[in-house]
């Protein structure tokens, strides 16, 4: 996960923008599996066991990808409410801005991404996820014709920071980074 590589060439405006980021480079992502996560991501309690807490973080991480990659199909005025369920700033704002840029450019995402979480580190109300996503069945497409413009890669390193909300106990993605290389 610490490899640095070609993904650093992504446009700065899209760097860290979840779906847009992944599909902006030569390899991309789209929808998330394992088994396409429940988009409502059930609330998680702060008093969970370590294993339950890890599962809650993994569920929230996967829900972020599903929500991000499906929300751009909805009216733009619904995006913030949809994304607030799975993300907090700075990632929330970055993702919303990237979705707008993508829509204005006539691009949409297609396909599915499979999360292959390698590690979860939890420290109180913060968590770090290291993922080696399979994005080989997704990418960017022309929004009008649906013709693919890019296709993803089978081993896409992703590092994510999540925060647990102290009012509702739910984990949300706060930052997504793409260190490059392979995993």
C-alpha positions in Angstrom: 0.0 0.0 0.0 2.9 2.4 0.4 3.9 2.2 -3.3 4.0 5.5 -5.1 3.3 5.5 -8.8 1.5 6.6 -11.9 -1.8 7.6 -10.2 -0.3 10.8 -9.0 -0.8 12.2 -12.4 -4.5 12.5 -11.8 -6.0 16.0 -12.3 -5.6 18.0 -9.0 -9.3 18.9 -9.1 -10.3 15.3 -9.0 -7.6 14.0 -6.6 -9.3 12.4 -3.7 -12.8 12.4 -5.3 -13.7 8.7 -4.9 -15.3 7.5 -8.1 -14.1 10.3 -10.2 -10.6 9.8 -9.0 -10.4 6.2 -9.7 -11.9 6.4 -13.1 -9.9 9.4 -14.0 -6.7 7.5 -14.3 -5.9 4.7 -16.8 -7.5 2.3 -14.4 -10.8 3.2 -12.7 -13.6 2.0 -10.5 -17.3 2.0 -10.5 -19.7 0.1 -8.3 -18.6 -1.7 -5.2 -18.9 -5.3 -4.3 -18.6 -7.4 -2.0 -22.1 -8.2 -2.8 -22.9 -4.6 -3.4 -23.1 -3.1 0.0 -26.3 -1.9 1.6 -26.4 1.7 0.7 -28.1 2.7 3.9 -25.2 1.4 6.0 -26.8 0.5 9.3 -25.8 2.6 12.3 -22.9 1.3 14.3 -22.5 1.7 18.0 -19.4 3.0 19.7 -19.4 0.2 22.2 -19.0 -2.6 19.7 -16.4 -5.3 20.1 -13.3 -5.0 18.1 -14.5 -7.5 15.4 -17.9 -5.7 15.3 -16.1 -2.3 15.0 -14.0 -3.6 12.1 -17.1 -4.9 10.3 -18.8 -1.5 10.8 -15.8 0.3 9.3 -15.7 -2.1 6.3 -19.4 -1.7 5.8 -19.2 2.1 5.9 -16.2 2.1 3.5 -18.0 -0.1 1.0 -21.2 1.9 1.4 -19.2 5.0 0.5 -18.2 3.5 -2.9 -21.7 2.3 -3.7 -23.3 5.6 -2.8 -20.7 7.7 -4.6 -21.0 5.7 -7.8 -24.8 5.6 -7.9 -25.5 9.2 -6.7 -24.2 10.8 -10.0 -27.2 9.3 -11.7 -29.6 11.3 -9.5 -30.5 15.0 -9.7 -27.7 17.2 -8.6 -29.8 18.8 -5.8 -30.0 15.4 -4.1 -26.3 14.7 -4.1 -25.3 16.4 -0.8 -28.0 14.6 1.2 -27.1 11.2 -0.3 -23.4 11.7 0.3 -23.7 13.0 3.8 -24.8 9.5 4.8 -21.4 8.1 3.9 -18.9 10.9 3.9 -17.7 13.9 5.8 -15.4 16.7 4.9 -12.9 17.0 3.3 -14.0 14.0 1.2 -17.6 15.0 1.1 -16.9 18.4 -0.6 -14.2 16.9 -2.8 -16.5 14.1 -4.1 -19.4 16.5 -4.7 -17.1 18.9 -6.7 -15.7 16.0 -8.7 -19.2 14.7 -9.5 -20.1 18.2 -10.8 -17.0 18.4 -12.9 -17.6 15.0 -14.3 -21.2 15.8 -15.2 -20.2 19.1 -16.8 -17.6 17.2 -18.9 -20.2 14.7 -20.1 -18.7 11.8 -18.3 -20.3 9.1 -16.1 -19.0 6.0 -14.4 -20.0 2.5 -15.3 -19.5 -1.0 -13.8 -18.6 -2.4 -10.5 -15.6 -2.3 -8.2 -14.7 -5.1 -5.8 -13.3 -4.0 -2.5 -10.5 -6.2 -1.2 -9.8 -4.7 2.1 -6.3 -5.6 3.3 -6.3 -4.0 6.7 -8.4 -1.9 9.1 -6.7 0.1 11.9 -9.1 1.7 14.4 -8.0 4.3 16.9 -10.9 5.6 18.9 -13.2 7.5 16.5 -10.7 7.3 13.6 -10.0 4.4 11.3 -7.7 3.7 8.3 -8.5 1.2 5.6 -6.0 -0.2 3.1 -7.8 -1.6 0.1 -6.6 -3.4 -3.1 -9.7 -2.8 -5.3 -10.5 -4.7 -8.4 -11.6 -2.0 -10.8 -11.2 -4.0 -13.9 -15.0 -4.1 -14.7 -15.5 -0.3 -14.6 -14.4 3.0 -15.8 -15.6 6.3 -17.4 -18.1 6.5 -20.2 -19.6 9.2 -22.4 -22.7 10.3 -20.6 -24.7 10.7 -23.8 -23.7 7.6 -25.7 -22.6 5.3 -22.9 -19.5 4.4 -24.9 -16.6 3.5 -22.5 -13.7 5.9 -22.4 -11.5 4.1 -19.8 -11.4 0.8 -18.1 -10.1 0.1 -14.6 -7.2 -2.0 -13.3 -7.5 -5.3 -11.3 -5.3 -4.1 -8.5 -5.8 -0.5 -7.5 -4.4 0.6 -4.1 -6.6 2.8 -2.1 -6.1 4.3 1.4 -9.0 5.7 3.2 -9.5 7.5 6.5 -12.9 7.2 8.2 -14.3 9.1 11.2 -17.0 7.9 13.6 -19.7 10.5 14.2 -20.1 11.1 17.9 -23.8 11.9 17.6 -25.1 8.8 15.7 -22.1 6.5 16.0 -21.8 5.9 12.2 -18.5 5.7 10.4 -18.1 7.9 7.4 -15.3 8.3 4.9 -13.2 11.5 5.5 -10.4 11.1 3.0 -9.6 8.8 0.1 -6.1 8.6 -1.4 -4.6 6.7 -4.3 -0.9 6.0 -3.6 -0.3 4.5 -7.0 1.5 1.3 -8.0 -0.1 -2.0 -7.6 -1.1 -4.2 -4.7 
